[in-house]
């Protein structure tokens, strides 16, 4: 079981700038043993591989032959001797915490550009400006392929057995999680033009209406971007097959174009600006990292939030490896009531779909951050939680997808199905299933046409988000309040001042807590420079257990619940027992 208290933040160390990251080139190799011995964070430690350090000019590769800081075998041996678990990460996208985004200087020719055609640039933890260079330059890919081949040979010959992941770096832009691989530079445009020419020769029907169809053009650009991205991923996967464990997506806090200007002046940089990107990363299942942020901004509430979220359970859940699977039910993990899934191919924006339907506003006001977004549905039926509610989008479903949804329904799960742009074939299969199995249905026109089908504990509710989008935000929120009320979800009612940040976690009850079904933990932060209040209303089925990690907070019990008075930078963790009233 995890500790009740949180370790204090360490002084800034350039080689360990964030969470469980270790940058081996930021310190002398003679200090590696000391750094790893002193490490007290979560396990395993992520060690990104700095391409430019190992190949500073064409067709030259150094793995300890010249510079001792390039000797990865020695690093792995030191970690093993100390009993410290490390995993390597080879960037498969530009990595902005590295000089030139990781591209060797002899290849840094074309700057990566964002949608506004501005150079992608970030400020790192040392307040240095890093320019990011395009991965769409053919010469960059050719050199990358040579490097990962040499790296794979080195790992094999040196007997390095540690796992290696493909590191795909992202940022938050306009509320969306965007990969640094995404690029609008001349290198991308030239490559896309060649791609279109190839398609004209092989699949002319795909491009015949491009001039009049902007949506098809966007889709083709997305398709081309995925194609080139897969070339880098496949090159690393094939040459490092013996150590390969898959792709690790990370979202770098402070890495957006807005952050570039905000972080240019201390007066503009506020820790409150990083809470939403942090939690958005969590709900998207993307590894959040503060590797770009300096220690000052992480010295108060944000630093504690990072330790609370990027904990042992979360780290192991993202490392898809049996060795790191966490089979302890007494560890805290995010509390998830709703899981939004996508099975389709090509681009799909969860954010737009949630905005149109009003789900974003409803979740933010009623169940903040208690949902999860999954690009690939991989749930095992034996692992299903009774509380979880599934969302699926009809336009993203095929025959296989609707079949899986019906299996979930038959197994007693609760499902919301958005019928917007659902194909006739999928809709017919769904209707046929209901008729064939004599499933009881109810239909009503409540803002959107709604159909409810139930069988035992299984429930499917259909709606059309396009119809919801035509109404006011207030009506959409009322719609979801009514729909979700049918589900009788067990959750505490909370009132808080603006900018108070909090999120819920849960774990199973231990042998001393048998009166409770589970333990709910809420982490609360005041990242502002003002006093803030928060109240947990007395709710049937919940009992206050304890408060821990109190910092600049007054906690008071009243007849109507628990009240918090939080000073600037204050934070607290509270545990509640959840039981059947």
N, C-alpha and C positions, 0 to 999 in steps of 0.2 A: 504494500500500500504506500502511496506517495506521502512525503513529509507534509505536515500541517503548515510549516513555515517555509518561506521562500528565501534562498540564499541572497546575500547582498550583492549588488552589482560590483564587478571588479573594475579596477582602473583600466583605462583603454590600453589595449595591446594590439599593435598593428597586425600581428600574426594570428590573433584570435579576435577579429573585429565584431563578430556577431554570433549569437546563439552557439551552435555546434560546428562552426566553420574554422578550418585551420589553413592559413595561407603560408605554405612552407617557404616561399621565396622572400617573405617579409622579415625574416630573421636569419641569422647565421645557422648553418646546419649543426654547428657545435652546440646550439641551444635547443635543438629539437627535443632532446630527451627531457630537459628541464620544463619546457613548455607543456609537453604531453603529460608529464608526471603531475604538474600542478593543475591540470584541467579538472574541473568539477561539474561540468554540465551534463547534458543528456548524451546518450550513446545511440548509435555510433557517431564519430566525428566525420564530417564531410570535408574531403580534401580535393578542391578543384585543381585540375592540371592546367598549368599556364603554358599553352602552345608556344608563344613567342619566347619564353625563357629557354625552352629546349631546342628551338630552331630559330636562331637570330639572323641567319642568312640562308640563301637557297641551297637545298639538298644537304644541309648540315644539321645533325641531330646529336644532342648532348644529353646523356642520362648518367651523369656523374664522372664522365671521362675528363672533363675540363673544369667545370664549376661544381663544387661539392653540393650546392643547393639544388642541383638537378638530379641527385641520386635518390630516386624513389624507392629503390630496394632497401637502402639504409633506413629511410623513413618508416617503411613497413616493418622492418626488423625491430626497430626501436619500439614501435607501437606494440608489437607482439610481446616483446620482453617485459613491457610494463603492464600487460594485460589490458591495454587500451584498444578498443575496437575502432577501426577507421574504415571508411569506404572512399574510393576515388570517384571523381566526377569529371568527365571530359565534356566541355561545352560543345553542344551541337547547334548553337545559335550564338550570336554576339553576346559576350558577357561584359556588361559595362563597368563592373568593378575592376576589370583588367585594362591596362593601357591599350588603346586602340580597339577596345572590345575584345581583346585576346588575339587579334590578327598581328602577325609579325610585321615589323616596320617596313620591310622590303616589299610587302604585299598591300600595305595601307595606301590605296590609291583613290578609291571612291567612297566618300562619306555616305553612310546610311541616312535616308531622309524620311521624315514623317509625312502624314497626309497633307500637311500644309506646305510641304516641300522645304522644310527647315531641317538643318542637320541635326541628327539625333545626338544629343550631348547630355552628360550627367555630371553631377558633382559627387565625388566619392567621400569616404569617411575621413580622409585627410584634407578635405576641402580642395582637392585637385580636380580640375575639369578634364573629364575623359571624353574624347570623341569616339563615336562608334562607326566602324567601317563595314561596308556592305559584304554580305556573304554570297551575293549573287554574281560577283565577278568570277568568271570561269577559272582564272588563275588561282584565286583563293581556294576554290574547291579542289583543284588539282593538287595544290600544296598540302591541303588538309588531308586528303586521301593518303598522300605519301607519309605524312606525320603519324596518322593513326596506325598505318601499317607498321612503321618503325616502333611505335609505342607497344603494339600488340606483340611484336617479336621480342621486344625488351622484357615485357611482363612474363612471357613464356620462358625465355632463357634465364631470367633472374629469379624465377620461382616465386613471383609475387602472386599470392593466391587471393588477396583481398578483392572484394566485389568492386565493380566499376559501373557507374550510371552515366547515361547521356543527359547532360544538364541543359535544359531549355529555359532561358531567362525571360521573364515577362515584366510588365509594368502596368499600372492602371492609367488608362487614357479615356477621358470622357465617361467614366463609370464602367468601362469595359476592360477586361484583362487582355492585354495585347502582347504578343511575343516580340522580342527584339529582332527576331528574324524577319518580321513584316517590314517591308521597305518600299519606298516609292522613288528611289534614286534612278539615275540613268542606267546603272547596271541592271536593275530590275526591269526597267522599260525596254531595254535592248533585248534582254533574255525573253521577256514576254512576247515581243514582236517575233522572235524566232519561233517561239512556241505556237503562236497563231498561224504562222506560215506552215508549220508542220501539220497542224490540224486541218488547214485548208486542203492539204494534199490527201490526208487520210480520212477525215471526217468533215467534209465541207458543210454538211447540214448544221453542225454545231455553231458555225460562225457566219452563216449567210445573213442573219438579221442583227448582227452586232451593232451596226450603226444606229438602229432604231430602238434597241433593247438594252438599256443601261444595266438592268438587273442581271442579264446574261453575261455582260462584260465583267461585272463585279464578281460573279460566280466563277468565271474563267480565270480571273486573276487570283482568286482564292485557290482554285484548283492548281494553278501553276506554282503558287507559293508553297502549297503542301507537297507538290512533286519535288521541288528543289530541297525543301527541308528534309524530306524522306531520304534524299541522296546522302546528306550528311549523316543522318541517323543510321542508315544502312551501312555506310562505310565504317563507322565506328563499331557497330554491332558485329559485322562480319570479321573484322580484324582483331577484335577483343572478345571473341565468342566465349573463350574459356572463363572469363571473369564477368561477362556481361549480365546485368540484372535488370535492364530496362531503362526507360526514360524517367527522369525526375524533373518535373516542372516547378520552377520557383518564381515567386513574385517579389521583386525588389522594391521595398518601401523607399520613397523618395526618388524614384527613377523616372517620373513622368516629365513632360515638357513644362507643365505648370510648376512642378517641384523645382525645376532648374532655376526659375526666376525667384520662387519663394525662398529657396535656400541660399540665394546670393547675398541676402542680408539677414542678420540674426533677428532683426525686429519683425521680419515677415514670417519667420519659421516658428511654427507652434506644434507641439506634440499632438494636439487634438486632431491635426490634419492627417495623421497617420493611422488613427484608429479604424476608420472606415476601410481603407485599403487592407489593413491587417485582417479584419474580420471577413471582408469579401474574399480574400485568399483562402481563409479557413473553410467557408461554405462552398467554395468551388473545388476544394480538395487540392489546392495548390500550396506548395511549401512557401510560407512567408519568410522573408529574410530582411534584416535591418543592416545588411553588410555595407550599404551606401551611407548610412547615418553615422554621425559622430557620437561620442559617448555622452556629451552634454545633453542632447535631446532625449537620450534614453535613461537619464539619471533619476527620473521620477516615475510617474504613472505609466508611461509608455514602456519603460524598461520592465516593470513588473508584469504588464500585460503580455509582453513577449515571452517572459518566463512561464506565465500561466498557460499560454496557448501552445507554444512550441515545447510541449512537455514530452516525457518519454513515450507515452501512449500515442500521441499524435505523430511523432517522428517514426515510430515503428509501423504505424498504420500506412504510411506513405512509402516505406521501403518494402516493396512487394517481394519479400524473401522469407521463406519458412524459418530461417535462422533467427529473424527478428520478429516473428509473429508474437504478439502479446496475448498469452492465454490466461492472464490474471484479470478476473472480473472486478477486482478491487481497485483498479486504476481509473481515474477520472477521464472521461472522454466527452466531446461536445454533445449536448442534448439536442437531438434532432427529432422534430415532429413531422416535417415534410421533406420528401425527397423528390426533386424534379429531374426527370430523365429524358435523354435524347438518344434515339437509335438511328437517326437518319445520316445520310452522307452529305458532304458539302457544308456550307456555312449556315449556322442557325444562331440567332441571338436570344439567349434566355432573357437578357435584360429587357429587350424590346417586347418580348412576349409577356413578361411580368408587368411591365409598365402599362401595356395596352389593357390587360385584364384587371389591373388594380391590385395584383398580388404583392407587388413591391411595397406599396403604401400600407397594405394590410399587415404584411409580415413586419415591417418596420415599427408599426404602432402596437401590434398585439403580440407578436412572437419574434422579436428582434434576434437575428442570427441563429434562430433555432430551425434552420432548414439546410439542406445540402443539395448541391447541383452536381449531377453526374452525366458526363458525356457518353459514357458507356455503361449500360446496365449490366452488372455482374453479380447481382445478389443471389446467394444460395438460399433455396427455400427453407432449409433447416435453420438459417440464421436470421429469419425475419423477426422484427420486433413488433409486438402487438400494437404499440402506440403509433408507429410510423404510418403516414398517409402519403400515397404516391400520386404524382402528377405526370401525365403523359400528354404529348401534343400530336393530334391526329395527322397533321401534315408531314410528320416525321416517321410515320408508321408504315410498315409493309405487312405482308401476310404473317411473317415470322413474329413481328412485333406485337400485333394484335393477339396472336396466339399466346404469347407470354403474358400479356395483360389478363387474358381470360383465365390462365392458370393461377395467377395471383388472386384473382377474384374468387375462384373456386377454393383456394386455400384459406379464405377468410380475411383477405386483405381489403383495405379501404382505398379507393382510387378515384381521382378526378381526371376526366378525359376531355381535353379541349378538342372539339370537332371542327374547328376552323381549318378549311382547306383539306380535310380528310378525304382521301380518294374514295370513289364510289365502290371500288373493290373491297377496301378495308371496312367501309361502313356497312356493306352488304353482309360481310362475314360476321360482323358484330351483331347485326340485327338477327341474322339467321341463328346464331348461337343462342340468343335470348329466347327466340320462338321455339327452337328445337328442344331446349331444356326447360321450357315452361317457366322461365324466370319471371318473378313478379316485378312489374315496372309501374312507375308513377311518372306522369308528365305534367309540367306546369310552365307557364310563360312568365318568368320573374326576371325582368330586365333582359335576360337572355333565355332562350328556350332551354329548359332544364329537364333531364330525364334521370330518374333514380331507379337503379336495379339492385335488388338485394337477394341474397341467398345465405341463410344462416348469419354468420358474422361478416360475410363478404358484402361489399358495397361498391357500386360504380355510380358516379354522378357525372353526367356530361353537361358541357356548357360551350358557348361560342364566344371566344374572347373578342372577336370583331364587333359583336353586338354590345358587349360590355364597354368597349373603347368609345362607343358613340354616346356614352352617358357621362355624368359628372363623376369626379373622383370620390365624392361623398357617397354617391349611390353605389359605386363599385365596392367601396369599403363595406357598406351595409350589406351588399350581396354576399361577400365572403364571410362576414360575421354570421349571417343566417345559415350559410352552407356549412361552415365549420362547427356551428353550434350543434348540429346533428351528431357530431362525432364524440362529443363529451370528453374532450381532451382535458387531462388533469394538469393544470398549470397555475402558478401564483399570479395574482393581480399586482401590478406595480405602477406607481406614479413617480415620475422623476422630473427634475428641472432639465431644461435644454442643455445639451452637450455633456450630460452625465453618461458615461459609457459603461456598459455591462454585458456580460454574456453568461449563459448557464452551461453547467456540465453535470454529469451524472455518473454514478457507479452503483454496483450491487451492494446491498447491506451485508456487513460482516457478522460474525458469530455473536457479537455483543450488541447488534442492532436488529435483532430478529423481529422486533415490533414493527419494522418498516419494510416496505416493498423495495425501496431503493433510496439512495441518498442523493439529493440535489444540491449542487454547489453553485453559488453565484459569485462572480468576481465583479467588483464595482470600482470605477475609477473617476476621479475628477481631474481631467487634464487641462482645466482652465485656470485662470488667475483670480477666480471669484469663488465665494462660498456657494455651495450647492446643496440641495436637499433631495432625499429620495425616501419613498415609503413603500414597504411591503405590506399589503393589506392582508389581514387575517383571512385565510382561505381554508375551507374544509378539506381535510386530508393532508395538511401540512403542519409540521411542528418544528419550531426553532430548536436547533441543536447546539450550535457554537458559532463564534466568530473568531477568525484568525487573521494574522497579517494586518492588523489595524494600524494605519498610518495617517495621522492628521484627520481622524474621523471620530465623531461622537455618535454612539449608538444608544437608542432609547426605546424601551418597550412601552407601548400605549394600548388602550383598550381596543383600538382599531388596527393594530399591527405594530410593525417595527419601523422606526424612523431613523434616518441617518442625516447628520449634519457634517458635510465634507468641506474641509479647508482646501485651498488651492494645492494641487498635487496629491491630494488624499486618495487612499485606496483601502479596500477591505475585502475580505473573503468571508462569506456566510454559508453555513451548511444547514439544510432543512431535511427532516425525515419525511418521506412520502408514504402514506398509509391509506388503507381503505376506511373511509369514515363510517 
